[in-house]
Amino acid sequence: MSTHSREELGGRVLRLEDLVDYRAGTVASRMIVNNPAGSITIFSFDEGEGLSEHTAPFDAVVTILDGETEVWVAGETHQMKAGETIIFPANVPHALSAVTPFKMALVMIRG
């Protein structure tokens, strides 16, 4: 995992999946951009970990960086793997669960 601070990441070539390590039995995250327009956070999930159903007031774009997950959006189930992206529309219920350990990038757009 890169030990550079958020500010030190600017202007560098990055492999997003290298910015957060897997941790047994848990979810880990690292916010790499945070400003009034939105944020980018990299997550790692151990197998069986996930996020319970919730909504967000803004659109969210999720790209799977490594591994496999099951995603639910408005009651519809999607199997996702590395290289795939899904958009969670604002105010629409969504959740996910790790089928294998997996990593994702979450881009939140505010406004």
Protein Blocks (a to p, Z undefined) as FASTA:
>chain_A
ZZbdfklmgopacdfklmpccdehiacdddfbdcfkbccddddddehiacdddddfbdcd
dddfedcddddeehiacdddehiacdddehiacddddfbdcdddddddeZZ
